[in-house]
């Protein structure tokens, strides 16, 4: 069995590079809206077997939606983001944590934090790629299988962001990639 990693994805791969370049052209609001919707659709369902964390991530996604709808401020969102991170950490500290649920919880909490830190619009996908790969292939495949599945997930995410992207966005984020 290959050693499971908490994140998957080739940072120098074509899908990762394309995602980073596209992220750089979008506003914080567009990235937050897309990241939270993508995480809700693709990663939240992978946590259903963990009712407590599932509920926490649902609440955090709802809080992000409230920010996007201008019902609460980013400052008011911060405690929900901290709670989501804390819940994912507690799951990680649990000896019986399912790797799929753990990676998916990290993906959802990181996607939600895009509202605060735009680079999370890419980071959540690395956790999500792990969740999807482990969910699809199981936990005892070769590293090459997981790498292939991660690349496929990043390509799907790119297409999704491309569909959500605002052409000629007037307020793109300013990002320094540290990877």
ABEGO torsion letter per residue (X at the ends): XBBBBABBEBAABAAAAAAAAAAAABBAAAAAAAAAAAAAAAAAAAAAABAAAAAAAAAAAAAAAAAAAGABBAAAAAAAAAAAAAAAAAAAABAABBAAAAAAAAAAAAAAAAAABAAAAAAAAAAAAAAAAAAAAEAABBAAAAAAAAAAAAAAAAAAAAAABBBGBABBBBBBBAX
